[in-house]
Amino acid sequence: MRKGLSPWALSASAELSEIKTVLYTQTAGSFEFKVYQGKDSIWITTQMPDGGLVAFRAAFSPEGFFAVKKVTEDNQGIGFKLDSYSGTHQVTIFIDEQSAVPVLRYTTKLTPAKDLFIPFWPRDIFFTGKKGNPENTAGKIHVSQEGTRTGLIYLTETRPSSAAILYLQNLTALADYCQQTLTSCANVVGGSWPELGFALPAATEQPLKAGKEVTISDAFIAFDEQVSGEEFQMTKQFPDLLARIYLLLPRPETNYQDWPEILDKGLKDLIESPGCWSQVAGHKYFNAYVSDYSTPPEIMVQLAVLLPLLDYVEWSKTELDVMQTIKDGLPAFYNEKIGSIMRWLPSAEEKLEGEEEQKQPGVMDSWYLHHPLLNLSRLALKGDRIAEKLFLDSLEFAIKVAHHFNYQWPVFYKMDTLEVLKAETAEGKGGEKDVAGIYAHVMLQAWELTKEQRFLNEAEKAAKTLQRYGFEVFYQANNTAFAAGALLRLYKITENELYLNLSYMCLAGIFRNTQIWDCNYGYGRNFPKFFALFPLNDAPYTAVYEEQEVFCALHDYLKHAEGVEILPSLKLLIAEYIRYLVDRAAYYYPDMLPEEMLEVKPKIGEVAPKLWIALEDLQDGWQKSGTVGQEVYGAGNAFGILPRHYLRVPDESFMIYVDYPTTGFKAIKGKNIHFSTLGDERLNCRMMIIKDDATRLPDFTVTISGETKPLKGKVTPKGHLEYPLSGNQQINISWKPGK
């Protein structure tokens, strides 16, 4: 913790110790809220258990002058109209008491009196202490905004031990401010104890326009009197508080995307586009990126496309020749001398020129060994003998590496000597921490395939090493999600509560790396970004491949969770992430975006705007997207979504689409359809009955178990039927054939 205070903290401390007149007060459980007017700020103080006191700056006047013009008070809280030299401020304050965890919300809008530059703005949280001595307070920040992730801070005050707090700034509301001032919402929530929270991004290039009202803050703060220094308690409390605020947060509507059509376009381009393929020693291999001919084929890339294709053909009951093409090239990745599959195709490694640390012959990025093994195991469990041999023949090497590094993998190492080339992701940050989780997943797959107890023992040994990491377990999103699923499976096998808590820890790591706001400024106005997930804990962009794999892994997590009472907050957050992804993911395809926002010279290969191959990256609103390239191994995007959200009805010319995860789908010829939505009943989702052809849809009756009145469907412009549903419902569908 830093020592010393800023001038704004000293001023606030003095002011708060002198203010006597309370404008508004409300008690919610163990917390007492009071509103004061200071010389330059409107303050909301919160008296917490055991003497804790924190102040929130709901409005600020840099010139040190506020004139209260109007005060309104009702059952929705209190509102102020304030005048200053800068302009007119509208402040509304509301405290939600729907649960034992109260949530404070304050929203501030400014109408500038003149065109207004804002070179500095103070943060809006100040831990002042019971007697106005912030030096006598202490706390720990567990999670804080990184880049353009959710604008939040999760903290506990430890001196005095008073409360856990989750502060979340609704950054969606700041779009007009950012658009006018050419600023970004990256890293706007943070700070150091005792001055924390949100500060407006400095507007020094372009001013706010006079006379135009703009939101400059929309803060939500959840308070929990339960304070714990125990890591598992915090990694459960964080999603609980996040879900508590999420229910109150303004959320954008989603739109239906025609995934069958998107899939057809993507499949055609994947198979037919020369930029997607290279040929080595008579075999065809996928490039990692469109027109990337300088990098040798990678086994991860081949399998990352093959497994979603397998999902699709199992769902559609069709065959794809391209799958055999991929399979034919897999054995060439095996190195007999080392006894393992390799990252790079051995016969083409000479193409590597070492322009990046890992782009050298025989070099392994730790997760790259386990991800292909995981996919090979999935094929093996479906009866693929070639995949089974490659998987089993590589296991002993994987175990040898795990033992050599004591289940703490570096970033890069040499396959032949295990010499470490890069130990840490950044100085003091350690290696790829979640690899222990995906390794445990691989070992569980080996145990399921062979029934050998030693593999289950290995899975447990690796899983237990994750305890040391807490929120920092997240290295790469898809691997952390795979780890969460493996840990849940271990819990079900062993009934050891440790593994369930570790799975929650992994999911907490995932949700701290999401963007729960919509970037409606700059290029961000062209695509939805709400509830997006970042691939790495410091990545500046969201990425299609990791999002698609996390999407599938979370679906699997919910399947494994059947019969297990997992945290309700995680059920809610998982379902909502999935719902928003099945809308957002369509915008990774460049044809969905205006060409002016696409990078002309990407880092790798080329971007072909009309090619239905997804971009790797979608950036913040002021950055062009596709800067890395067009990601062939992200082609699984549509192939993962279709089988999980389009429910086929035998011998009928329609499908059932639901944008929430579902379970128990039963569609027997000649009988009614039954299924259940997962998630939380307080949140809504969409069901559509999708026409497969030009014939008229039958007449449907859709009912919810426990309700007598049928739902009313709305006909869409394309002739589909749309119905509003909620989470955690049982749905029944009957129909009469159309005329």
C-alpha positions in Angstrom: 0.0 0.0 0.0 1.3 3.4 -0.9 1.8 6.0 1.8 0.8 9.7 1.6 -2.3 11.4 0.3 -3.2 13.6 -2.7 -4.4 17.2 -2.2 -7.9 16.0 -3.2 -7.8 13.4 -0.5 -6.7 15.9 2.1 -9.4 18.3 1.0 -12.0 15.6 1.1 -10.9 14.4 4.5 -11.1 17.9 6.0 -14.5 18.6 4.3 -16.1 15.4 5.4 -15.0 15.9 9.0 -16.7 19.3 9.1 -20.0 18.8 7.2 -22.9 18.6 9.6 -26.1 19.0 7.5 -27.5 15.7 6.2 -29.5 16.1 3.0 -30.8 12.5 2.9 -30.4 9.3 5.0 -31.3 5.7 4.6 -30.5 2.5 6.5 -30.2 -0.8 4.7 -29.4 -3.7 6.9 -26.1 -3.1 8.7 -25.3 -0.1 6.5 -26.3 3.5 6.9 -26.1 5.9 4.0 -26.1 9.7 4.3 -25.9 12.4 1.6 -24.0 15.6 2.2 -23.2 18.7 0.1 -19.6 19.9 0.3 -17.9 22.8 -1.2 -17.0 21.0 -4.4 -18.7 17.6 -4.1 -21.9 15.8 -3.4 -20.9 13.0 -1.0 -22.6 9.8 -0.1 -21.1 8.3 3.1 -21.7 4.7 4.1 -21.3 3.7 7.7 -20.3 0.1 7.8 -20.1 -2.5 10.6 -17.3 -2.2 13.1 -16.7 1.5 12.5 -15.9 1.4 8.8 -16.7 4.6 6.9 -16.4 5.1 3.1 -17.5 8.2 1.1 -18.5 8.2 -2.6 -18.2 11.4 -4.6 -21.5 11.5 -6.6 -20.8 14.9 -8.2 -17.7 17.2 -8.5 -17.3 20.9 -9.3 -13.6 21.7 -10.1 -14.2 25.4 -9.4 -15.3 24.6 -5.8 -18.9 25.9 -6.2 -22.3 24.2 -6.2 -25.7 25.8 -6.0 -28.6 23.4 -5.3 -31.4 24.4 -7.5 -33.8 21.5 -6.9 -34.2 18.5 -4.7 -36.6 15.7 -5.4 -37.3 12.7 -3.1 -39.5 9.7 -3.6 -39.5 5.9 -3.1 -36.8 5.7 -5.9 -34.4 7.8 -3.8 -33.3 11.4 -4.0 -32.3 13.6 -6.9 -30.5 16.9 -7.2 -30.2 19.6 -9.8 -27.0 21.6 -9.2 -25.5 24.6 -10.9 -21.7 25.3 -11.1 -19.6 27.4 -13.3 -19.0 24.3 -15.4 -22.7 23.7 -16.1 -25.7 22.0 -14.7 -25.4 18.6 -12.9 -28.3 16.2 -12.5 -27.6 13.6 -9.7 -29.9 10.7 -8.8 -29.2 8.4 -5.8 -31.0 5.1 -5.1 -30.4 2.3 -2.7 -31.7 -1.1 -3.6 -32.6 -3.4 -0.6 -34.0 -6.4 -2.4 -31.5 -8.7 -0.7 -29.3 -8.8 2.3 -26.6 -7.2 0.2 -27.7 -3.6 -0.4 -26.7 -1.8 -3.7 -26.1 1.9 -3.9 -26.5 3.5 -7.3 -25.7 7.1 -8.2 -26.0 8.6 -11.7 -24.6 12.0 -12.7 -25.3 13.9 -15.8 -23.6 17.2 -16.9 -24.8 19.9 -19.3 -21.8 22.0 -19.9 -22.2 25.8 -19.8 -19.4 26.3 -22.3 -17.4 23.9 -24.5 -15.5 22.1 -21.8 -12.1 20.4 -21.6 -11.6 18.1 -18.6 -7.9 17.6 -18.1 -8.3 15.9 -14.6 -11.1 14.4 -12.5 -10.7 12.9 -9.0 -11.7 9.4 -8.2 -15.0 8.8 -6.5 -14.3 6.5 -3.6 -12.5 7.7 -0.5 -12.0 5.6 2.7 -12.0 8.4 5.3 -12.1 6.5 8.6 -14.4 7.0 11.5 -12.7 10.2 12.7 -11.7 11.5 9.3 -8.3 9.9 9.4 -7.8 7.9 6.1 -4.3 6.9 7.3 -6.0 4.8 10.0 -7.8 2.7 7.4 -6.5 -0.3 5.4 -7.9 -2.7 2.8 -7.1 -5.1 0.1 -8.0 -4.8 -3.6 -8.6 -8.2 -5.0 -9.8 -7.3 -8.5 -9.5 -4.1 -10.5 -10.2 -3.0 -14.1 -7.5 -4.0 -16.6 -7.7 -2.3 -20.0 -11.3 -2.2 -21.2 -12.6 -5.0 -19.0 -15.6 -4.3 -16.7 -15.0 -1.0 -14.8 -15.0 -2.6 -11.4 -13.1 -2.9 -8.1 -13.6 -5.7 -5.7 -12.1 -5.0 -2.3 -12.3 -5.6 1.5 -11.7 -3.1 4.2 -9.5 -4.8 6.7 -8.8 -1.9 9.2 -11.4 -1.9 10.5 -12.7 -5.2 9.3 -16.0 -3.8 8.1 -17.2 -5.0 4.7 -16.5 -6.4 1.3 -17.4 -4.0 -1.6 -17.9 -4.5 -5.3 -17.9 -1.2 -7.1 -19.0 -1.3 -10.8 -19.1 1.7 -13.1 -21.6 1.2 -16.0 -19.3 2.2 -18.7 -21.9 1.8 -21.4 -23.4 5.1 -20.1 -20.2 7.0 -20.9 -20.4 6.4 -24.7 -21.5 10.0 -25.4 -18.7 11.4 -23.3 -16.1 9.2 -25.0 -17.4 10.0 -28.5 -17.4 13.7 -27.9 -14.0 13.8 -26.3 -12.3 11.0 -28.3 -11.5 9.2 -25.1 -11.6 5.5 -24.1 -13.0 3.7 -21.1 -9.8 1.7 -20.7 -8.3 1.8 -17.1 -10.8 4.4 -15.8 -11.5 2.4 -12.6 -8.7 1.8 -10.3 -6.6 3.8 -7.8 -4.7 3.1 -4.6 -5.9 3.0 -1.0 -7.6 5.1 0.2 -8.5 6.9 -3.1 -10.1 4.5 -5.4 -12.9 4.1 -8.0 -13.7 5.9 -11.2 -12.1 9.0 -12.8 -13.3 10.5 -16.0 -10.8 9.9 -18.8 -9.0 13.2 -19.4 -10.6 15.2 -22.3 -7.7 17.3 -23.7 -8.1 16.8 -27.5 -11.7 17.6 -28.0 -14.2 19.3 -25.6 -17.6 18.4 -24.4 -20.1 20.5 -26.3 -21.9 23.3 -24.5 -25.6 22.7 -23.9 -25.5 18.9 -24.6 -26.3 16.7 -21.6 -23.9 13.8 -21.1 -23.7 11.1 -18.5 -20.4 11.3 -16.6 -21.0 8.6 -14.0 -23.3 5.7 -13.4 -22.0 3.7 -10.4 -23.3 0.6 -8.7 -21.9 -0.5 -5.3 -22.7 -3.7 -3.5 -21.9 -4.1 0.2 -21.5 -7.4 2.1 -20.7 -7.4 5.8 -19.1 -10.8 5.3 -15.3 -10.1 5.3 -13.0 -13.0 4.7 -9.3 -13.4 4.0 -9.9 -16.9 2.8 -9.3 -17.2 -1.0 -12.2 -19.6 -1.7 -14.6 -17.4 0.1 -13.6 -14.4 -1.9 -13.7 -16.3 -5.3 -17.3 -17.2 -4.4 -18.2 -13.8 -3.0 -17.0 -12.0 -6.1 -19.5 -13.7 -8.6 -22.2 -13.4 -6.0 -21.7 -9.6 -5.8 -21.3 -9.3 -9.5 -24.6 -11.1 -10.2 -26.3 -9.0 -7.5 -25.3 -5.8 -9.5 -25.9 -7.5 -12.8 -29.6 -7.8 -12.1 -29.8 -4.0 -11.7 -27.5 -3.1 -14.5 -29.0 -1.6 -17.7 -28.4 -4.3 -20.4 -28.7 -4.1 -24.2 -31.1 -6.1 -26.1 -29.8 -9.0 -28.2 -30.7 -9.8 -31.8 -31.2 -13.1 -33.6 -28.4 -14.1 -35.9 -29.0 -16.6 -38.7 -26.3 -19.1 -37.7 -27.4 -21.8 -40.3 -26.7 -19.3 -43.0 -23.5 -18.1 -41.4 -22.3 -21.6 -41.0 -22.9 -22.4 -44.7 -20.9 -19.4 -45.8 -18.1 -20.1 -43.4 -17.9 -23.8 -44.3 -17.7 -23.0 -48.0 -14.9 -20.5 -47.5 -13.1 -22.7 -45.1 -13.0 -25.6 -47.6 -12.6 -23.6 -50.9 -10.4 -20.6 -50.0 -6.7 -21.2 -50.9 -5.7 -18.8 -48.2 -6.9 -21.3 -45.5 -4.6 -24.1 -46.7 -1.0 -25.2 -47.1 0.3 -28.5 -48.5 3.3 -30.4 -47.0 4.6 -33.8 -48.2 1.4 -34.5 -50.0 -0.9 -33.6 -47.1 -3.2 -30.5 -46.8 -3.1 -28.6 -43.6 -5.0 -25.5 -42.3 -3.0 -22.3 -42.0 -3.4 -20.6 -38.6 -4.3 -17.4 -40.4 -5.6 -16.6 -43.9 -2.7 -16.4 -46.3 -0.1 -17.2 -43.7 2.2 -19.4 -45.7 5.4 -18.6 -43.8 4.5 -20.5 -40.6 4.5 -24.3 -40.6 1.3 -26.2 -39.8 0.4 -26.5 -36.1 -1.4 -29.5 -34.6 -3.5 -27.2 -32.4 -4.9 -25.4 -35.4 -5.9 -28.7 -37.2 -7.7 -30.1 -34.1 -9.3 -26.7 -33.1 -11.2 -26.8 -36.4 -11.8 -30.6 -36.5 -13.6 -30.9 -33.2 -16.3 -28.2 -33.9 -16.8 -29.8 -37.3 -17.4 -33.1 -35.5 -20.0 -31.4 -33.3 -21.7 -30.2 -36.4 -21.8 -33.5 -38.3 -23.1 -35.3 -35.3 -25.9 -32.7 -35.0 -26.7 -32.5 -38.7 -26.3 -36.2 -39.5 -24.2 -35.3 -42.5 -20.6 -36.1 -43.6 -17.8 -33.7 -44.5 -14.9 -34.9 -46.5 -12.7 -32.2 -45.1 -12.7 -34.0 -41.8 -10.8 -36.9 -43.3 -8.4 -34.5 -44.9 -7.6 -33.1 -41.5 -7.3 -36.5 -39.9 -4.9 -37.8 -42.6 -2.4 -35.2 -41.7 -2.3 -35.7 -37.9 0.1 -38.7 -37.6 2.9 -36.6 -39.2 3.0 -34.4 -36.0 4.2 -37.3 -33.9 8.0 -37.3 -33.1 9.2 -40.9 -32.4 12.4 -39.7 -30.7 10.7 -37.5 -28.2 7.6 -39.7 -27.9 5.0 -37.0 -28.3 3.1 -35.0 -30.7 4.8 -31.7 -31.5 3.4 -28.2 -31.9 4.9 -27.6 -35.3 4.8 -30.1 -38.1 8.3 -31.6 -37.8 8.9 -31.9 -41.6 8.2 -28.2 -42.0 9.9 -26.7 -39.0 12.8 -25.4 -41.1 10.4 -22.6 -42.1 10.6 -21.1 -38.6 12.9 -18.1 -38.5 12.7 -17.2 -34.8 11.0 -13.9 -35.2 9.0 -14.7 -32.1 10.3 -16.5 -29.0 8.2 -19.6 -29.6 8.7 -19.7 -33.4 11.7 -22.0 -33.2 12.0 -25.7 -34.0 11.3 -28.0 -31.1 9.9 -25.2 -28.9 6.7 -25.7 -27.0 4.3 -23.2 -25.5 3.1 -25.1 -22.4 -0.6 -25.0 -23.1 0.0 -26.0 -26.7 0.9 -29.5 -25.7 -2.2 -30.2 -23.7 -4.8 -28.6 -25.9 -4.2 -31.0 -28.8 -4.0 -33.9 -26.3 -7.4 -32.9 -25.0 -8.9 -32.8 -28.5 -7.3 -36.1 -29.4 -8.8 -37.7 -26.3 -12.2 -36.5 -27.3 -11.8 -38.2 -30.7 -10.5 -41.3 -29.0 -13.5 -41.5 -26.7 -15.7 -41.4 -29.8 -13.8 -44.4 -31.2 -11.2 -42.8 -33.4 -8.3 -45.3 -33.3 -5.6 -43.0 -34.9 -6.4 -40.3 -32.4 -6.3 -42.8 -29.6 -2.8 -44.0 -30.5 -1.5 -40.4 -30.9 -3.0 -39.6 -27.5 -1.8 -42.6 -25.6 1.6 -42.5 -27.2 2.1 -38.9 -26.1 0.9 -39.3 -22.5 4.1 -40.4 -20.9 5.9 -37.4 -22.2 3.2 -35.1 -20.9 3.5 -36.7 -17.5 7.3 -36.4 -17.6 7.1 -32.7 -18.3 4.5 -32.2 -15.5 6.8 -33.9 -13.0 9.9 -32.1 -14.3 8.2 -28.7 -13.7 6.5 -29.9 -10.5 3.1 -29.0 -12.0 4.2 -25.3 -12.5 4.6 -24.9 -16.2 6.8 -22.1 -17.7 5.7 -20.2 -20.8 8.2 -21.7 -23.4 10.5 -24.7 -23.1 12.5 -27.0 -25.4 10.9 -30.3 -26.1 14.1 -32.3 -26.3 15.9 -31.0 -23.2 13.0 -29.3 -21.2 15.3 -26.2 -21.0 13.1 -23.2 -20.1 13.3 -20.4 -22.6 10.7 -18.2 -20.9 9.8 -18.9 -17.3 7.2 -16.1 -16.6 4.5 -14.3 -18.5 5.9 -11.1 -16.9 8.4 -10.4 -14.2 7.1 -11.8 -10.9 3.9 -13.1 -12.5 4.8 -16.8 -12.8 4.2 -19.1 -15.7 1.1 -20.4 -17.4 -0.8 -21.1 -14.1 -4.0 -22.7 -15.6 -2.0 -25.4 -17.5 -2.3 -27.5 -14.3 -6.1 -27.4 -14.8 -6.0 -28.4 -18.5 -3.4 -31.1 -17.7 -5.8 -32.4 -15.0 -8.5 -32.5 -17.8 -6.2 -34.5 -20.1 -5.5 -37.0 -17.2 -9.2 -37.4 -16.5 -9.8 -38.1 -20.2 -7.0 -40.7 -20.1 -8.6 -42.3 -17.0 -12.0 -42.4 -18.7 -10.4 -44.0 -21.8 -8.1 -46.6 -20.0 -9.6 -46.9 -16.5 -6.1 -46.7 -15.2 -6.1 -45.3 -11.6 -2.7 -43.6 -12.1 -4.2 -41.1 -14.5 -6.9 -40.1 -11.9 -4.1 -39.7 -9.3 -2.2 -37.4 -11.7 -5.3 -35.3 -12.2 -5.7 -34.8 -8.5 -2.1 -34.0 -7.9 -2.2 -31.3 -10.6 -5.5 -29.9 -9.4 -4.3 -29.4 -5.9 -1.5 -27.2 -7.0 -4.0 -24.6 -8.2 -4.9 -23.7 -4.7 -2.0 -21.1 -4.5 -3.3 -18.9 -7.3 -6.7 -17.5 -6.4 -7.9 -14.9 -8.8 -4.6 -15.1 -10.6 -5.2 -18.6 -11.9 -6.3 -17.2 -15.3 -3.7 -17.3 -18.0 -5.7 -18.1 -21.1 -9.5 -18.1 -21.1 -10.2 -21.4 -22.8 -7.7 -23.3 -20.7 -9.1 -21.8 -17.5 -12.6 -22.8 -18.6 -11.4 -26.4 -19.4 -9.9 -26.4 -15.9 -13.2 -25.4 -14.3 -14.9 -28.3 -16.0 -12.2 -30.8 -15.0 -12.3 -29.7 -11.4 -16.1 -30.1 -11.3 -15.8 -33.6 -12.7 -13.1 -34.4 -10.0 -15.6 -33.2 -7.4 -18.3 -35.5 -8.7 -15.9 -38.4 -8.8 -14.2 -37.9 -5.4 -16.8 -35.8 -3.5 -13.9 -33.7 -2.3 -15.2 -30.1 -1.8 -11.7 -28.7 -2.6 -12.3 -29.4 -6.3 -15.7 -27.7 -6.4 -14.1 -24.6 -4.8 -11.3 -24.7 -7.2 -13.7 -24.8 -10.1 -15.4 -21.7 -8.7 -12.0 -20.1 -8.5 -11.4 -20.7 -12.2 -14.8 -19.3 -13.1 -14.2 -16.2 -11.0 -11.0 -15.7 -13.0 -13.0 -15.9 -16.2 -15.6 -13.4 -15.1 -13.1 -10.9 -13.9 -11.8 -10.9 -17.5 -15.0 -10.0 -19.1 -16.3 -6.7 -20.5 -19.8 -6.2 -19.0 -20.5 -2.9 -20.9 -21.1 -2.0 -24.5 -18.5 0.1 -26.3 -20.7 2.5 -28.2 -18.1 5.0 -29.3 -15.7 5.1 -32.3 -15.7 1.9 -34.3 -17.5 0.2 -31.4 -20.8 1.6 -32.6 -20.7 -1.0 -35.4 -20.8 -4.1 -33.3 -22.0 -5.3 -29.9 -19.4 -5.9 -27.2 -21.5 -6.4 -24.0 -20.3 -9.4 -21.9 -17.3 -10.1 -24.1 -14.3 -12.1 -22.8 -10.6 -11.4 -23.2 -8.3 -14.2 -24.1 -5.4 -13.3 -21.8 -5.4 -11.3 -18.5 -3.6 -8.4 -20.2 -4.9 -8.7 -23.8 -6.2 -5.4 -25.3 -8.8 -7.2 -27.4 -11.3 -10.0 -27.4 -10.6 -13.0 -29.6 -12.9 -15.4 -31.4 -11.1 -18.7 -30.8 -10.9 -18.3 -27.0 -14.5 -17.0 -26.8 -15.8 -19.9 -28.9 -14.0 -22.5 -26.8 -15.1 -20.9 -23.5 -18.6 -20.9 -24.8 -18.4 -24.6 -25.5 -16.6 -25.3 -22.2 -19.3 -23.4 -20.2 -22.0 -25.5 -21.9 -20.2 -28.6 -20.8 -19.8 -27.2 -17.3 -23.5 -26.8 -17.0 -24.0 -30.4 -18.2 -21.6 -31.7 -15.6 -23.3 -29.5 -13.0 -26.6 -31.4 -13.4 -27.3 -32.9 -10.0 -24.8 -30.5 -8.3 -26.0 -27.4 -6.5 -23.5 -24.9 -7.9 -23.6 -21.2 -7.0 -26.7 -19.5 -8.3 -24.7 -16.5 -9.2 -22.6 -18.7 -11.6 -25.6 -20.2 -13.1 -26.8 -16.7 -13.9 -23.6 -15.3 -15.2 -22.8 -18.4 -17.4 -26.2 -18.3 -19.0 -26.0 -14.5 -19.7 -22.5 -14.8 -21.2 -23.8 -17.5 -23.5 -26.8 -15.5 -24.5 -24.8 -12.4 -25.4 -22.2 -14.5 -27.3 -24.6 -16.1 -29.7 -25.5 -12.5 -30.8 -22.0 -10.9 -30.6 -20.0 -13.8 -32.2 -21.4 -13.0 -35.6 -19.5 -9.7 -35.7 -16.1 -11.5 -35.7 -16.8 -12.1 -39.4 -15.4 -9.1 -41.4 -18.4 -9.1 -43.8 -20.5 -7.9 -40.8 -18.4 -4.8 -40.3 -17.7 -1.7 -42.3 -14.4 -2.0 -44.2 -13.1 1.3 -42.8 -12.7 -0.3 -39.4 -10.7 -3.3 -40.6 -6.9 -3.3 -40.5 -5.4 -3.2 -43.9 -2.0 -4.7 -43.0 -2.5 -7.2 -40.2 0.4 -8.7 -38.2 -0.1 -12.1 -39.9 -1.4 -13.0 -43.4 -4.1 -10.8 -44.8 -7.7 -9.7 -44.0 -10.1 -10.6 -46.8 -13.2 -8.6 -45.9 -15.7 -10.7 -47.9 -14.3 -14.1 -46.6 -16.4 -15.7 -43.9 -13.5 -16.5 -41.8 -13.5 -14.8 -38.4 -11.1 -12.0 -37.4 -8.9 -12.9 -34.4 -9.5 -9.6 -32.7 -12.2 -7.1 -32.0 -10.7 -4.0 -30.4 -11.7 -0.9 -28.3 -13.7 1.6 -30.2 -10.8 3.8 -31.3 -8.7 0.9 -32.7 -9.2 -0.9 -36.0 -10.0 -4.6 -35.7 -8.3 -7.6 -37.4 -4.9 -6.3 -36.4 -3.6 -9.8 -35.7 -5.2 -11.4 -38.8 -8.1 -13.6 -40.0 -8.1 -16.6 -37.8 -8.6 -20.0 -39.6 -8.5 -21.8 -36.2 -11.4 -19.6 -35.1 -13.6 -21.3 -37.8 -15.3 -23.4 -35.1 -17.3 -20.3 -34.1 -20.5 -21.2 -36.0 -20.0 -25.0 -35.7 -20.0 -24.7 -31.9 -23.1 -22.5 -31.7 -25.4 -24.4 -34.1 -25.5 -27.8 -32.3 -25.9 -26.2 -28.9 -28.7 -23.7 -29.7 -30.7 -25.2 -32.6 -32.7 -28.1 -31.4 -33.7 -30.4 -34.2 -37.2 -32.0 -34.4 -37.3 -35.4 -36.1 -39.1 -35.4 -39.5 -40.2 -31.8 -39.2 -39.4 -28.8 -41.3 -38.6 -26.5 -38.3 -36.1 -26.2 -35.5 -36.3 -24.8 -32.0 -33.7 -22.1 -31.3 -33.1 -20.8 -27.8 -30.4 -18.3 -27.0 -30.0 -19.6 -23.4 -28.4 -23.0 -22.5 -31.0 -25.7 -22.2 -31.3 -29.2 -20.9 -33.6 -32.2 -21.2 -34.7 -31.6 -24.8 -37.1 -34.3 -25.9 -38.6 -34.3 -29.4 -40.1 -37.7 -30.3 -42.0 -38.0 -33.6 -45.7 -37.4 -33.1 -45.3 -36.1 -29.5 -45.0 -32.8 -27.8 -41.6 -31.1 -27.3 -40.2 -30.6 -23.8 -37.1 -28.9 -22.6 -35.9 -26.6 -19.8 -33.9 -23.4 -19.8 -31.0 -23.0 -17.4 -29.9 -19.8 -15.8 -32.0 -17.5 -13.5 -35.7 -17.0 -13.7 -35.3 -13.3 -13.1 -33.7 -12.8 -16.5 -35.2 -13.2 -20.0 -34.1 -15.1 -23.1 -35.4 -15.8 -26.6 -37.0 -18.9 -28.2 -37.6 -19.0 -31.9 -39.3 -21.7 -34.0 -37.2 -21.6 -37.2 -38.5 -22.5 -40.6 -36.3 -24.9 -42.5 -38.0 -24.3 -45.8 -40.6 -22.2 -47.6 -43.6 -24.1 -46.2 -45.9 -22.4 -43.7 -45.2 -23.2 -40.0 -47.7 -25.3 -38.1 -49.9 -23.7 -35.4 -48.1 -24.0 -32.1 -49.1 -23.9 -28.5 -46.2 -23.0 -26.2 -46.7 -23.3 -22.4 -44.6 -22.9 -19.3 -44.9 -25.6 -16.6 -46.9 -24.2 -13.7 -48.7 -21.6 -15.9 -52.0 -22.1 -17.7 -51.9 -19.3 -20.2 -50.0 -20.1 -23.5 -47.3 -17.8 -24.6 -48.0 -15.6 -27.6 -45.5 -15.8 -30.4 -44.4 -12.9 -32.7 -43.9 -13.6 -36.4 -40.5 -12.3 -37.6 -39.9 -10.7 -41.1 -38.5 -14.1 -42.3 -41.6 -16.0 -41.1 -40.1 -17.5 -37.9 -41.9 -17.4 -34.6 -40.4 -15.7 -31.6 -41.3 -16.2 -27.9 -40.1 -14.6 -24.7 -38.8 -17.0 -22.1 -37.0 -16.7 -18.8 -34.3 -18.8 -17.2 -35.0 -21.9 -15.2 -38.3 -22.7 -16.9 -39.8 -25.9 -18.3 -41.2 -25.4 -21.8 -43.8 -27.5 -23.6 -44.5 -27.2 -27.3 -47.4 -28.8 -29.2 -48.5 -28.1 -32.7 -51.0 -28.9 -35.4 -49.8 -29.3 -39.0 -50.2 -26.2 -41.2 -52.8 -26.1 -43.9 
